[in-house]
Amino acid sequence: MTIKYNNVYINDVATVTGPYEKKGPLQGYFDKGYDDFYFGTKTWEQAEGKLIEDAIDILLSKIGKTRFDINLHISGDLLNQTVASNYASASLGIPYLGIYNACATSVEGIIIGANMVDKGQVQNCICSVSSHNNAAEKQFRYPVEYGGPKPKTTTFTTTGGAACFITSNSKGIKIESSTIGTVCDMGIKDAYHMGAVMAPAAAETIYKHLTETKREPGYYDLILTGDLGVYGKKILKEYMKVEYNINLKNYDDTATMIYDLDMQPVYAGGSGPACAPLVTYGYIFSKMQKKEIKRVLLVATGALMSTTMVNQKLSIPAVAHAISLEVIE
C-alpha cells in the first residue's frame, strides 16, 4: 500500500554511534560517537536507552525546541518489550508510541508520524530508534563473552541511536510518499543469514512502490535498502531480475556502507534498527543537502524473529517498508 503526502518534511536529524561506527568510513557524518559500549552506564541495555536520549537531546538542540514543544514521540528498538525506548521516553515526558518491526522500525515510525502530520492530527513528532551490538547478541544469539564462532553470512548489529523531527514546515527533506510492506516468509530458518531472510521482502516492497507510483527505478537517484549485508544485497539484485525483470543499477545497502568491510571484523556488514537511519540521516542527507542526489527511496528491512520461534525450528518472516525522500526545490 502506497500513501502520498501533501506537506510532510524531516526538518532535522541527529545521530549517535558506538565505537565501530565512529571508526568506520562514514565517521565524519555522525553527530556524536562513543569509544566504548557502556556510555557511562552499568549495562548494555541501559547504554542502548542512552543512545535514544542522546539523539533526542542533540535533535532538540538543533531545532531550538524543548520536550514541551513536541506533540508525539515514536520509538522502537530490538530489546524485548522495546525497553530502551520505554526508559528513554519515560525521561522525556512526551506522549509516546512504542513500535517494533525489527530493523524496519525506523521507516515504520516515520510512516506513522508522516501520516499523522499529513492529516493534521499532530503538528510535529520525533521518531527515534536504537540498536546495540552487545545487547542484541546477548538477546538473540550468544553473549559476546562466549566467543561463539559465526558464519560469514552473519551481520553485525549496529550500535547507534537516530532521531528525526517531522512537521509540515517545508524545511529539510520532503517525505513524498511511503509504501507499507507485507510480511514475507520464504521458509528460511537460518538466524545467521538475515540478508537471505529479508531480501524477498525488500524486493516485493520496491516492486509495489514502483508499480503503484507508476515509476521506473531510474526515477530515483538512489534506491537504498536497510541492512541486507553483502550477501543479501546480491540476493536482492538477482531476485529483482528473476522475479520482476528489474535491473537495480542505482542501488546500495546501508549495511555495506557503514563499516569498512575489509578492515573491520563485521562479517557481512551492519544490521539493526539504527543501521539505515545512521547512514541516511548522516551521509545520504548530507549529499541531498548539497543536491548531489535529489530523490532517494529508502527501504528499511526487518527480520521478524524471536529466540523462542527460532528454537522451535520455525522459519523467519520478514517485512520491508519504504519512504520516498526528495530535496525541496
C-alpha positions as CSV (number, residue, x, y, z in Angstrom):
1,M,0.0,0.0,0.0
2,T,1.5,3.3,-1.1
3,I,0.5,6.6,0.6
4,K,1.1,10.1,-0.9
5,Y,1.8,13.1,1.3
6,N,1.0,16.7,0.6
7,N,3.2,18.6,3.0
8,V,5.4,16.5,5.3
9,Y,9.1,17.1,5.9
10,I,12.0,15.8,8.0
11,N,13.2,19.2,9.3
12,D,16.3,17.9,11.1
13,V,18.0,14.8,12.3
14,A,20.5,13.5,14.9
15,T,22.8,10.5,15.1
16,V,24.9,8.9,17.9
17,T,27.1,5.9,17.4
18,G,29.3,3.3,19.2
19,P,33.0,2.7,18.7
20,Y,32.8,0.6,15.5
21,E,30.6,3.1,13.6
22,K,32.7,6.0,15.0
23,K,35.8,4.5,13.3
24,G,34.0,3.5,10.1
25,P,34.1,5.2,6.7
26,L,31.2,7.5,7.5
27,Q,32.6,8.7,10.8
28,G,32.6,12.4,9.7
29,Y,28.8,12.4,9.2
30,F,27.6,11.5,12.7
31,D,26.8,14.0,15.5
32,K,28.4,12.0,18.3
33,G,30.3,8.8,18.8
34,Y,31.3,6.8,21.9
35,D,34.6,4.9,22.4
36,D,33.2,2.0,24.4
37,F,29.9,0.1,24.6
38,Y,28.7,1.3,28.0
39,F,28.5,5.2,27.6
40,G,28.9,5.7,31.3
41,T,26.1,3.3,32.2
42,K,26.3,-0.1,34.0
43,T,24.7,-2.4,31.4
44,W,24.4,-2.6,27.6
45,E,20.6,-2.4,27.9
46,Q,20.9,0.9,29.8
47,A,23.5,2.1,27.3
48,E,21.0,1.5,24.5
49,G,18.5,3.7,26.2
50,K,21.1,6.4,26.5
51,L,21.6,6.3,22.7
52,I,18.0,7.4,22.2
53,E,18.2,10.0,25.0
54,D,21.4,11.5,23.5
55,A,20.0,11.5,19.9
56,I,16.9,13.4,21.1
57,D,18.9,15.8,23.2
58,I,21.0,16.7,20.1
59,L,18.0,16.9,17.9
60,L,16.1,19.3,20.3
61,S,19.2,21.5,20.4
62,K,19.4,21.6,16.6
63,I,15.8,22.6,16.2
64,G,15.8,25.0,19.1
65,K,13.0,23.4,21.0
66,T,12.3,21.7,24.3
67,R,10.5,18.5,25.0
68,F,7.4,20.5,25.9
69,D,7.2,21.7,22.2
70,I,7.0,18.1,20.9
71,N,3.5,16.6,20.3
72,L,4.5,12.9,20.0
73,H,7.5,10.6,20.4
74,I,7.5,7.4,18.3
75,S,10.3,5.0,19.0
76,G,11.5,1.4,18.8
77,D,14.5,-0.9,19.4
78,L,15.5,-4.5,19.4
79,L,15.2,-5.3,23.0
80,N,12.3,-7.3,24.5
81,Q,9.3,-5.1,25.1
82,T,11.2,-2.2,23.4
83,V,12.6,-1.3,26.9
84,A,15.3,1.0,25.6
85,S,12.7,3.2,24.0
86,N,10.4,2.9,27.0
87,Y,13.0,4.0,29.5
88,A,14.2,6.8,27.3
89,S,10.7,8.1,26.7
90,A,10.0,7.9,30.5
91,S,12.7,10.6,31.0
92,L,11.1,12.8,28.2
93,G,7.5,13.0,29.3
94,I,6.3,13.3,25.7
95,P,3.2,11.3,24.5
96,Y,4.7,8.1,23.3
97,L,4.1,5.3,20.8
98,G,6.4,2.3,21.2
99,I,6.7,0.3,17.9
100,Y,8.5,-2.8,16.7
101,N,9.3,-4.0,13.2
102,A,12.8,-5.2,13.9
103,C,15.3,-3.4,11.6
104,A,12.4,-1.9,9.6
105,T,11.3,0.1,12.7
106,S,12.9,3.4,11.7
107,V,10.8,3.7,8.5
108,E,7.7,2.3,10.2
109,G,8.0,5.1,12.7
110,I,8.4,7.7,10.0
111,I,5.3,6.4,8.2
112,I,3.2,6.6,11.3
113,G,4.5,10.1,12.1
114,A,4.1,11.3,8.5
115,N,0.5,10.1,8.3
116,M,-0.4,11.9,11.5
117,V,1.3,15.1,10.5
118,D,-0.2,15.0,7.0
119,K,-3.8,14.6,8.4
120,G,-3.2,17.4,11.0
121,Q,-3.6,15.0,13.9
122,V,-0.3,16.3,15.4
123,Q,1.7,19.4,14.5
124,N,5.1,17.6,14.9
125,C,6.7,14.4,16.1
126,I,10.1,12.9,16.9
127,C,10.8,9.4,15.5
128,S,13.7,7.6,17.1
129,V,15.3,4.1,17.0
130,S,18.3,2.4,18.6
131,S,20.3,-0.8,18.5
132,H,23.3,-2.0,20.5
133,N,25.6,-4.8,19.3
134,N,26.3,-6.4,22.6
135,A,22.7,-6.2,23.9
136,A,21.4,-7.7,20.6
137,E,23.9,-10.5,20.7
138,K,23.0,-11.3,24.3
139,Q,19.3,-11.5,23.5
140,F,19.2,-13.1,20.0
141,R,22.3,-15.3,19.8
142,Y,25.0,-15.7,22.5
143,P,26.6,-13.1,24.8
144,V,29.8,-11.8,23.3
145,E,31.8,-13.2,26.2
146,Y,31.1,-16.7,24.9
147,G,33.2,-16.0,21.9
148,G,31.0,-18.2,19.8
149,P,32.0,-18.5,16.1
150,K,29.7,-17.2,13.4
151,P,29.3,-17.9,9.7
152,K,30.4,-15.3,7.1
153,T,26.7,-14.5,6.3
154,T,26.2,-13.1,9.8
155,T,25.6,-9.4,10.0
156,F,27.0,-7.2,12.8
157,T,24.3,-5.3,14.8
158,T,25.0,-1.6,14.6
159,T,25.4,0.4,17.9
160,G,23.7,3.7,17.4
161,G,20.7,5.9,18.1
162,A,19.0,8.1,15.5
163,A,16.2,10.6,15.7
164,C,14.3,12.9,13.2
165,F,11.9,15.8,13.6
166,I,8.8,15.6,11.3
167,T,6.5,18.6,10.7
168,S,4.6,20.3,7.8
169,N,7.2,23.1,7.8
170,S,8.9,23.0,4.4
171,K,12.4,22.6,5.7
172,G,14.9,19.8,5.3
173,I,14.0,16.8,3.3
174,K,10.5,16.1,1.9
175,I,8.7,12.8,2.6
176,E,6.9,12.4,-0.7
177,S,5.3,9.1,-0.2
178,S,5.5,5.8,1.6
179,T,4.9,2.1,0.9
180,I,3.9,-0.2,3.7
181,G,5.2,-3.7,3.1
182,T,3.6,-7.1,3.7
183,V,5.2,-9.9,5.7
184,C,7.1,-12.4,3.6
185,D,8.1,-15.9,4.8
186,M,10.3,-17.8,2.3
187,G,10.8,-20.7,4.7
188,I,14.3,-19.7,5.7
189,K,15.3,-20.9,9.2
190,D,19.0,-19.7,9.4
191,A,19.2,-17.0,12.1
192,Y,22.7,-16.2,10.8
193,H,21.6,-15.2,7.3
194,M,19.3,-12.2,7.8
195,G,20.1,-10.9,4.3
196,A,18.5,-14.0,2.7
197,V,15.5,-13.7,5.0
198,M,14.9,-10.1,4.2
199,A,15.8,-9.7,0.6
200,P,12.5,-11.1,-0.8
201,A,10.5,-8.7,1.4
202,A,12.6,-5.8,0.2
203,A,12.1,-6.8,-3.4
204,E,8.3,-7.0,-3.0
205,T,8.1,-3.6,-1.4
206,I,10.3,-2.0,-4.1
207,Y,8.2,-3.6,-6.8
208,K,5.0,-2.5,-5.2
209,H,6.2,1.1,-4.8
210,L,7.4,1.4,-8.4
211,T,4.2,-0.2,-9.7
212,E,1.8,1.8,-7.5
213,T,3.5,5.1,-8.2
214,K,4.0,4.2,-11.9
215,R,7.7,4.9,-11.7
216,E,10.8,3.3,-13.2
217,P,13.8,2.6,-10.9
218,G,15.7,5.5,-12.7
219,Y,13.2,8.0,-11.2
220,Y,15.4,7.7,-8.0
221,D,19.0,8.8,-7.9
222,L,19.4,6.1,-5.3
223,I,17.4,3.1,-4.0
224,L,18.7,2.2,-0.6
225,T,17.9,-0.9,1.5
226,G,18.3,-1.1,5.2
227,D,20.6,-3.9,6.2
228,L,20.8,-6.8,3.8
229,G,24.6,-7.0,4.0
230,V,27.0,-8.3,1.4
231,Y,25.1,-11.5,0.6
232,G,21.5,-10.2,1.0
233,K,22.4,-7.3,-1.4
234,K,23.4,-9.8,-4.1
235,I,20.3,-11.9,-3.5
236,L,18.1,-8.8,-3.8
237,K,19.6,-7.8,-7.1
238,E,19.2,-11.3,-8.5
239,Y,15.7,-11.7,-7.1
240,M,14.6,-8.4,-8.7
241,K,15.9,-9.6,-12.1
242,V,14.3,-13.0,-12.0
243,E,11.0,-12.2,-10.3
244,Y,10.2,-8.7,-11.6
245,N,12.6,-8.2,-14.6
246,I,14.0,-5.1,-12.9
247,N,17.7,-4.3,-13.0
248,L,18.7,-2.3,-10.0
249,K,21.6,-0.1,-11.1
250,N,21.1,2.9,-8.8
251,Y,21.1,0.8,-5.7
252,D,23.1,0.3,-2.4
253,D,22.6,-1.1,1.0
254,T,23.4,0.7,4.3
255,A,24.8,-2.4,5.9
256,T,27.7,-2.4,3.4
257,M,28.3,1.3,3.7
258,I,28.5,1.9,7.5
259,Y,31.6,-0.2,8.0
260,D,34.9,-0.9,6.3
261,L,34.2,-4.5,5.4
262,D,37.9,-5.1,4.6
263,M,39.3,-3.7,7.8
264,Q,36.6,-4.1,10.5
265,P,35.5,-7.5,11.8
266,V,31.9,-7.1,11.0
267,Y,31.2,-10.2,8.9
268,A,28.7,-9.4,6.1
269,G,28.1,-5.8,7.3
270,G,25.8,-3.9,9.6
271,S,22.3,-4.6,10.8
272,G,19.9,-3.3,13.5
273,P,17.2,-0.6,13.5
274,A,19.9,2.1,13.7
275,C,21.8,1.0,10.6
276,A,19.6,2.5,7.9
277,P,18.9,5.8,9.7
278,L,22.5,6.4,10.7
279,V,23.6,6.1,7.1
280,T,20.6,8.0,5.8
281,Y,20.5,10.9,8.3
282,G,24.2,11.3,8.2
283,Y,25.8,10.5,4.8
284,I,22.8,10.5,2.5
285,F,21.1,13.6,3.9
286,S,24.5,15.4,3.5
287,K,24.6,14.6,-0.2
288,M,20.9,15.6,-0.5
289,Q,21.5,18.9,1.2
290,K,24.3,19.5,-1.4
291,K,21.8,18.4,-4.1
292,E,24.3,15.8,-5.3
293,I,21.3,13.4,-5.1
294,K,17.7,14.6,-5.1
295,R,15.5,11.6,-4.9
296,V,16.0,8.6,-2.6
297,L,13.8,5.5,-2.0
298,L,14.7,4.2,1.5
299,V,13.6,0.7,2.1
300,A,14.1,-0.5,5.7
301,T,14.1,-4.3,6.1
302,G,13.3,-6.3,9.2
303,A,13.6,-10.0,10.1
304,L,10.7,-10.6,12.5
305,M,12.4,-13.3,14.6
306,S,12.4,-14.3,18.2
307,T,14.7,-16.8,20.0
308,T,11.6,-18.8,21.0
309,M,10.4,-19.3,17.5
310,V,13.9,-20.0,16.2
311,N,14.4,-22.6,18.9
312,Q,11.2,-24.2,17.8
313,K,12.8,-24.5,14.3
314,L,10.2,-22.3,12.6
315,S,11.0,-20.2,9.6
316,I,11.7,-16.5,9.9
317,P,9.3,-14.0,8.4
318,A,10.4,-10.5,7.2
319,V,9.0,-7.2,6.2
320,A,10.2,-4.1,4.4
321,H,8.7,-0.5,4.4
322,A,9.7,2.3,2.1
323,I,9.7,6.1,2.1
324,S,10.4,8.3,-0.9
325,L,12.6,11.2,0.1
326,E,13.1,14.3,-2.1
327,V,15.1,17.5,-2.0
328,I,13.0,20.6,-1.6
329,E,13.3,22.6,-4.9
